[in-house]
Structures are given as structure tokens and as C-alpha cells.
Amino acid sequence: MSNYHVKTLEEYFQLYRKSVRNPELFWEEIAEEHFVWRKKWDKVVEYDFSKPEFKWFEGAKLNITENCIDRHIHIRGDKTAILFEPNNPDEEAEHISYKELHKRVCKFANVLKEQGIKKGDRVCIYLPMIPELAISILACARIGAVHSVVFAGFSSTALATRINDCEAKMVITSDGSYRGAKTIDLKSIVDEALESCPSIETVLVAKRIHSDIELKEGRDKWLAPLLEEAYQDCVPEIMDAEDPLFILYTSGSTGSPKGMLHTTAGYMVYTAYTFKNVFNYKENDVYWCTADIGWITGHSYIVYGPLANGATTVMFEGVPSYPDFGRFWEVIEKHKITQFYTAPTAIRALAKENLDFVDSHDLSSLKVLGTVGEPINEEAWHWYNDNVGKKKNPIVDTWWQTETGGIMISPLPYLTPTKPTYATLPLPGIQLALIDEKGKEIKGNQVDGRLCVKYPWPSMARSIWGNHQRYKETYFSAYDNMYFTGDGALRDEVGYYRITGRVDDVIIVSGHNLGTAPIEDSVNEHPAVAESAIVGFPHDVKGNALYGYVILKETGEERNQDNLRKEINQIITEHIGPIAKLDKIQFVEGLPKTRSGKIMRRILRKIAHNELSNLGDVSTLLNPEVVENIIKERL
């Protein structure tokens, strides 16, 4: 029995028991069996929750790009490593083989070195979803520079904040990007940001939209001519297991972003292991994750996890609605995609459209469907299962976070019986606990509480860049010797986990703790509702009452809104009880979302509380304009 690839449900239970009984042996066997090390570790794991400090494979020497590229060249050098599908369906897709990827990463790494970048320097990457994004990440890792990708839809303010926080020396960007029918001028956003970024010495600019841009003398350089001249071999920098690999910023509840620091060896081992098992990846599969590499999903499950397994990974530049709402399904048919990993928010948006968009494409190549970013509601799960998976492809509903580095709870396809809205079981090596209000662990099944992890895992973030105290206070101060996820969860009668939403999304109404997720699920069951978000607002009698923001489907008919409100509350009463009824229901065109599809309930809460002067920076949202409309129409 190999630890690395779980083949039966019985094997999963055996491995899970082993991973809990002897975590060191479990991870050591995986690390020994499947990776290239320049020097073996002295110790598998050392940790202290009180500090909090975590070290995996300490003393080991390696380079992650040798594991993601070099070692595959002899076996699968001509195999496609990265399959780039452009925004415009008429533009040809690009197939980059492992050999070609090696050459392009080495050339890029040499350019970085020529521009004065060395081990430990931070490089900020602000690029659209083009091959240079993945290649620049790997080039940084090749020479030991720390990459910090900022999603190329963030404002100049958000970009400047992140550059200054990590004191980056270089920005890698492009003249612009395509997004559906629009082009976005990225270079001017960078120029604006850099007015307040003294640490930046060089800006490398890739050509994508071929627009006229200004290059600042002595700072800005076109990337293409530098790559042209660069030598095509680059000896990888030998890194320590705990050397920083990347910083990735995630929104903080205080408004100032947290730079989560991920290190090298543990992250590599865990993302490779989880990719192989959660997606049941086989040698000739074509795997597609629709996320942007600006998010942790893209880091772990477009770049590092797939490439460490010698997979073919798809990079998609476009959007699901361009040139029409059939684009995802057209790409699946065109490239014979076998694993498809996307966000519930995309599924809900596509489910609103005519089914012909799906049915007119051959999706028979699909083997595994996945969801990421938030728990998937039951209606969306069934739509995805029935229409995309044709009831034969398992759906892996994955739970994890930027902070965890890799997937923590997920079904294993064809092994774990799935259950809509449940992420099901922890992966081997992940020891979960549900904690009550008093900080005690709740044992047994059919219980709910706060979700914590009570033993370290290899891909966990090691700190918040430049602010270890904040790391300690945010994740390790709520409960002794545990990582607190910030999420609530319930464990059903067979031990399956369901994430019930952020704990700060638990609203106490008349003394009852109400999680917003189950209420939203009920609201979304109404045939006229596309999506909803529930927040609390102060109430004289109940302490808090519930405020619902509801998007309606395009039903083509005017519905009486008062009747709709009654019907929605009737469904909530039937599903949860009258205590969970909404005091206010506002019908909205859209909800404020982060670029990864997470609804920004913090903003909705402030609008419901009528605290309009302190909404924070909304420019980093996917759709900042909806905030204004919601305020205008608020009840």
C-alpha cells in the first residue's frame, strides 16, 4: 500500500489512522517516496503552538522547481505541462511542454539575476492569466527569490500596500490584459502604485495587448528582448526546507491585508499529495482549475501541485461569460478536460442561463468535478451534478484557506460517498476538532462548534510577513495548542463535516445562534432566487435581526416583491424555523465580492447597520459599483 495514492475507502481509513497515530512516519514515507532532495531532513516536524512556530523537514535541502520541472524532463519531456487557453476563443491555445517550460523558466530566472534579484529578495507579480505568470513564479523559486503575486484586478492602492508591506525590489507586469470584451490598462495602474513605493528598482513589462505605454527611464524594461538574450540554463538555488517560497496577501478583517508566508518543502509535499488524491490524477489526464493564480487556489492547484505530479494543467485567461455563457463547456469539449475545479459563485451564475449552453457541448471526457472558495449550496450542487457531471462524476467540495496552503477536507473521488453541502472527511494527516463556547473539544457525532486543527500539517503558513504577533493573535490565541480556522462546522451522524460559515457570520437572534449559511441555502431554494447573503443588524427587541440581500433570477416576468418576501420567509420557516425569518429583504442586482468569489459580508453588515462612512477600500472588489446601488436602495 502506497501512502501517496489512496485507492480504496478502506485504505483511506487505514492511512488516516496511521497519519494520526504516527504523523512523522506518515509524512516521512510520502516525502521519501516521491520527491527529489539534495539533502535529507534531520527531523520531520518540530512545533510549538504557543510561540507559534512550525518546521517541517528541517535540515533538508531542495529546489521546488527541480521537483516541478527537471525531474519530469527525462520521462515526459514532450508532454504538455501548461496548456494556455486565451481570452479570445479564436486565438490559438498554447501547449508548453515540460522541456519548453524548463527552458522558459531558466531564461526568466537568468533575467531576474541580471536585474539584480537574488535569494530572499521579494518580487511582486501583477500579471493577467498568461503563461508569463506561471513562468515568473517558477523563475523566482528557481533562484530563491520570494514571489508575491497580486491579482491583476486590484487597484493601484491595493497594489502599493502589498508592495510596501513586503518591500519588493521588482514588479513584473504587462502592458495590459483582456477580460472578456474589455481590455484593462495594467501598466498605468502599476505606474500609479509606484508613486508611493520607494523599494521598487525595476519593472519588467510583458507584451499582451500591444498598447502604447510609457516606459520610465532607468526603471521599466520590456521583458521580451531580455528573455531573447538570456541563457537557457540556470542552475537551481539550493534552498533550506524552511526558506520562504512566497507571500500571498489575504484580506484582513481590520482592512489591512495579511501577507501569509509559505515556505518550501512542506508546502511542496502537501500540495503534491493533495492534488494527486483529491483529483485522482492519472498520467494522461488534462486538469483545469478556473481560478486565477493571484489566489492560493492558483498557486497550489494550477502551478505547484499539478506540476509536482507531472500533470497537464490548464491556464485560462478568459471569463465564463465570454463570448457567451457556454465558454467553460466549450473549453472542456475542446481540450477533453478530465478534472474541472471551479467556484460555486461561477456555478450559480451559469445555472441562471439557458441549459442549451451546457447541453450543446460534449462533456464526456470529465471524470472529476470540484468546487472551491466557499461551501456550495444544495441547489447549485444538484445543478452541477445533473447537468455538468451527468450524475456520473463525483463532486469534490473542498474546504481550505490561504493560510492552510492546501486542501484540508474533501471527498476522495469514487471512494468517499458524497453528500451535497458537506466537504465530508479530513484528508490523511489533518486532525480536526470542534470546540464549544467554553473552549472545550466536542466529541462524538451530530454536533457543531468552531473548527480547529489540533496537529500541524506541512503546508500551513508559517507567519504573517513582518508581523508574527498578528499571526499568533489571529490563529493561535483563541484556543490552546490549536489552529483556529475562523469557521464554524457541524459533524453529522457519520462524521462528515459541513462548513457553516465564518464564526463572525453567526448571528445571535433572541438568544439563538444562527449561522448564515443554512439560512442562505434555504433562501436559494426559492425558484426565483439566484443568490443571497444574510447579515445581522441591531434590533430593539431581538438584539439582532436578519437582513437579506437577494439576487433574483432573470425570470422574464415581474413578480410582486412583497409576495416574494413572504414566500422566501415561508421557506426559511419550513427549513429552519420562524426564528430565522428575515426582518428585511432587499432585492439587489449583485453582491459585493472579492475576485475569488467570496461575498464581502463585512460591507453588507455595515450597510445594514447604516455605517456608511467606514466601508473601507471597495476598489479591490470584483464589482465595486454594486455597493453604491445597494446603498441607494437600502431598506
Order of alpha helices (4+ residues) and beta strands (2+ residues): alpha-alpha-beta-beta-beta-alpha-beta-beta-alpha-beta-alpha-beta-alpha-beta-beta-beta-alpha-beta-beta-alpha-beta-beta-beta-alpha-beta-alpha-beta-alpha-beta-alpha-alpha-beta-alpha-beta-beta-beta-beta-alpha-beta-beta-beta-beta-alpha-beta-beta-alpha-beta-alpha-alpha
